[in-house]
Amino acid sequence: MVNITNRKSAITLYSTDSSIESHPTRIVLFEKGITADIQYIDPSNPPEDLLEVSPNYSTPTMVDRDLVLFKTHIIMEYLDERFPHPPLHPMDPVSRARARMIVHRVDQDWYSLVKEIEASSDKKSVKAKKMLREHLISSTSLFAANPYFMSSEFSLVDCFVAPLLWRLPSLGIDLPKQAEEIKSYASRIFERDSFQASLSEMEAELVDPPKLMSA
């Protein structure tokens, strides 16, 4: 748990210590240096204060004074607008719309497969792993075109993509030599102070980074 001195004036983020949905919001907090109380919860035994604001005790849930927000992308965008420096979202509406579409596609096409792998039987899991691996390999050129994911600057999109790449070894998915640009991208993101600070103890133990970098 990350504590603060004055709880009433702080942002509180309710997060699990392993869920892929919660991880991006923590990266945003640390990338921007936002003071917050990060509470890691047990979904099977949610705390009373979370039940008061979220009857379904979904995570991530963020409380900022009287405001309660759910859903990863909503929390990420709110934090970027509430704390505008450094900006993690493009300034012009066209680029913003494109970034939102990328997050939507990553959520729909990649995150959905991660959830299926985590929840499925071995047979279904094998199929989902194969699909996710093939999707990533086919997207190698997107990682190669710019220093960050389809951008010259670190953005909310990177905050969303990085947790998925971090979990690949623990999901039993390896990347081949032809995906070298993805490995290079992942290495750059994983080395960021904000990414390292965002890891829960459980997430830090998920993977030995060099394994992702291996052929």
N, C-alpha and C positions, 0 to 999 in steps of 0.2 A: 504494500500500500504506500502511496506517495502522500504524505501529510502536508498540511499548510497551517499557518498560524491562525488565521481568521476564517473559519469555515463558512460563516454566513456570507462573506463577500466573494467567495471563490466559486469557480466552476467545479462541479463534481461530475466525473465521468464514471459510470458503472460499466465495467468491462469484465469479460471472462479472461482467463489467463492463457487461453489457447485458441479461441474462436477467430477465424479469419476475418469476420465482419468487424470485430472490435479493434483489431490491430491498426488499420489505417488511421483511425481517429487519434490514436496515441502518437503516431508518427507526426501528425499535424501539430499536436500540442508541443512536442519537443522541437520540431523544426522552427516554430515561431517563439519558443521560449515562454509559453503561456503558463502562468501559475494555476495549478489545478490539483484537485484531490482525486486521484485515480483509485477507485475501489474495485478490487478484483473480487468477484462474487462466485459463489457456488450455485449454478442454476437449479440444482435440486434443493437448495436451502437458501433462497434469496433473503436479504435483510429486510427488516420492516420498512426502513426509509425508502427502499426501492419500490416495494409494494404500494406505498402511499402515492407515488407519482406514476407508476407503471404497473397496472393491475396484471398485465401479462408478463411482467418482469423480463421484457425483452432487452437484449444487449446488442449494441451499445445503447445506453440511455445517458443523455447529458442534461444536467440541471444548471442553469445560469440564472440565479435569483428566482424569479417567478416563471421563467421560461423552461419548458421541458421538451426535449427533442429526441426523436427516435430515428433510426435508419442512418447507416454509415454516411452516405453521400450528402444527406441533409446536414448532419453534424459537421462534416468536413467543410462544406461551403459556408455554413454559419460562422465557424471559427475563422475562416479566411476573411470574411467580411467584417467581423467584429474586431479582429486584430489584423489590420491590413498590411503590416510590415513583418517580414518580407512577403510580398504577394505570391500566392501559389496558384492563382487562377489568372488566365489572360485578361487583359483590360478591355479589349474590344468585344462586342457581342457575338460576332461571327466565330472568333476563336474560342470564346467561352462555350458557345453552343457545341462546337466540335469536341471540346474537352469533355463536356457532359455526355456526349454520344459515345466517346471512347470508354468512359467509366461504365456507362450502361452496357456496352457490348462486352467489356471484360467481365462484368457481373453476370450477364446473361450466358455468355459462352464459356467462360473459364471458371468463375467462382461456383457456378451451378454444378460443374463436374467435380470440383473439390468436395462439395457437400455430398454429392452422390457417392464418391469414393469413400468418404468417412462413414456414410450411413448404410452402404450396400453390403451384400454378401460377397464372398470371394469372386464368384463368377461375374456378377454385375460390375464389381470393382475393377476387374481386369479390363473390361470393355471401356469403362470410363477413364481409366488410366491411359489406355491406348489413344483414346480420343483427345484427351488433354495434351498428351505428348505431341501428337500430330498437329494439333492446333497451334501449339507454341512453335514447333519447327517451321510450320508454314508462315509464321509471322516474324521470322528472323530478320527479314529486311526492314521491318518497322523498328526494330531495336538498333539496327545498323545505321539508319539514316541520320540520326541526331545523337548528341550526348545523352539525352534523356528520352523517354518514350514519346516519340513523335513531337519533340520539342527541344529547343536549345537551352531551356531553363528547367530546373527542377520544379515540379508542379504537383497538384493534387492527384493527377493521373499516376505519377510515380509512387505517391503514398498508397495508392490503391493496388498497383501492380506488384510492388515489392513483397508484401506479405505472402502472396501466392508463390512467388519464386522461392522464398525462404523455406516454404513447406514442401517443396518438391521431393527432396530426399526422404523425408519422413513419410511421404505418400508412396514411396517406392518408384518414383519417376526419375530417370536419368536423362540427361541431355547429351546428344552425340556431338562429334566434332563439328558437324555442319551447323550447329547452333552456337558456335563460338561467340558470336556477337551478343547473344542473350547472356552467356556466362560473363562476358566482359561488363555488360550493363549491370548485371546483378552484383558483381564485385564492387563496382563504383557505389551503388546504392547502399550495400551492406556496410561499407566503410564509413558512411556518414555518421556523425555523432548522434544525430536525431534518431536514426534507425536503431543504433545500438542501445540508446537510452530507452527506446520504446519497447524493447523486448521484456516480457515477463520472464520470471525464472524458468517457467515451463517452456516458453518459446525459445529461450536461449539454449536449452538442451535439446531442441528438436533436431538440430542439424550441425554437423561440423562443416562450415562453409567450403573448405577445399573439396568436399565431396561433390558439391554442385559444379565446381569448376573442372572436375576431372572429365576425361573423355569417355 
